[in-house]
């Protein structure tokens, strides 16, 4: 099975001089005959540039001034969205919710709007339903215990919202639970959902579905429940499997969930979660924070990010090393039933890359996303941050 066909894209001999800084290296999205990417236009101030298919000519650009541009997504028809924030602390995953803009293929601004939660981490554009989707998270306290339990603690809660392109219509509000114990949207309305859970990535696949990458720190995550109703289980739609896909006997180290959703309604269709496992059976960190998602034309789901020791490696380019973590690349089958390929690119730190498909005349590509990963200690068994 050829998971990595030859890349038909060759960079031009010359192109515009686009300085790339730490933030500008985060995301590049290409679509159709144009390339939409980030550039650094002044010290600390990000903007957006639209390039032609050769990446030699800038067709349009915009300098947002004080807000920083963190993510951008472009649909096949040319509609694109820009995620901005007043903060610059991307690698610490705290991107304050800023003003986000949606543009037509002719660069007319269709709308501007906020994101989701306190920290918005990614954006996706669905032209079929005319919906722009934001994902992120917030931290709340004093949410009270579930029935029959005691204790009050702070917790990170994921959120995912869909809005019309002009921002005036809220299409859906998934997860984003609250702290009022008198509301059915109370995080602990039914049971203890106190595991920190943070939305990280969204992308529209070539199949038209919305895919989301979410990080969570324990088995008691609200991902167990339907994104709109805490009384409805979602476990029947999480595929599960072997010890890497089971959240039994797990601790509070970060883990990764990938879900397939309806982009028009936010309805959860199917997903999979994964943790690392050490030789003694303990769980260990695998996280999509600062990584990426990519969906092939064939339906395979690529996940990249950072990992501590215990990856379920199918191919190890560093054999004989006890520490089995690093920047990882995971490929799921379309039904999330098998891990078709798992490798690591570095040991304790490195770059999360992203795959591409050659489907259609141009395909869709994401350039490398900068990733920083810190381990608590040099030993193979030490959980990571």
C-alpha positions, 0 to 999 in steps of 0.5 A: 500500500503506497501511503506516500505517493510522489509529491507532484508539487515542485517549488518555483525557482523564484518567488516573493520574499516572504519572511517566515517567523515562529508564528508564520510557520504554523499553517499554510493552506493551499487550494485550487489554483491559488495558495493562501498562506501566512506571512510576517509583514512587520515585527510581531504583526501577522498578515495573510497573503494569497499566492498564485499556483506557482507561488511566484506572485502575490494576488492579495494580502492583508495586514491585520496590524496588532492582531496576530494571524494564527490559522487560515483555512481555504475551501475548494471554491476559494472562500477562506477564513482567517483566525486572529488573536491579540496574543502571541503565545501559540506554543503554550496553546493560549490563543485568546479569542480575537476577531476572525474574518471570512472572505469570498474568492474575490477577496470581499469580506463576508463577515467578521466574528469571534471564535469559541470559548476563551481560546480559539485554536483553529478554523475550517470553512464548509462551502456546501453549508456556508458554515465557518467552524471554530474550535477551542476551549475554555477554563471554568471553575465552581461548576459543582459536583455531579449527583452523589459526589462532592468537590469543586475544581477548575477544568478545561472544556472544549468548544466547537461552533459553526456560524454563517459566513456573515457571522449573524447565524449560529449554526451549532454550539457543540460541547462548550459546557457551562458551570451552572448546576441548575442548567442541563448544560452543566458539565457535570449534569449527569456524571463526573466530566472533570478531565481537562479537554481542549479542542485543537484542530478542525478540517473539512475532508474531501468527503465533505465531513468535518474532522476535529482533533481534541486533546483530553487528560483522562477517561472522564472526559465529556467526549464520552457524551454527545456534543449536544446532550450530556444524557446521551452517550457517545461511546457507541460512536467511539470505535475503540480497540486494543490497549492503545484505544482503550481509556481503561486504566489511564491517568491524567496525561494528555491523549488525542481524540479524532472525530468525524462530524456533520459540518452543517449541524456539528452532529458527531458521527464517529471517532477514535481516541488513543493513548500511548502505553509503556511496557508496564501497561501505564498510559503516556502522553500523545497530543495533537496540540500544535500538530495537524489533521489531514484527510486523504481522498481515499479517506485515511486520516493523518494525525501528527503531533508530539508524543512521550514514550510508548507510541504504537509504532508500526515503523520505527526509524530509530530502532534499538532506542528504549524511548519510543516517543517524539514527533509522531505521524499516525495514519488511521483507516477511514473507519478508524478501525486500524492504525495503518501506519505509526512512526516517529520523526524525532525523539524528544522534540521536533516538527509535526508535519502534514500529509498531502493528496494528489487528488484533483488538479491541485490537491490540498497541502499543509506545510510543517507546523512548528511543535515544541514538546517537553518531557519531564525527565530523560527516562522512557517511563516518565510522563510528559507535559 
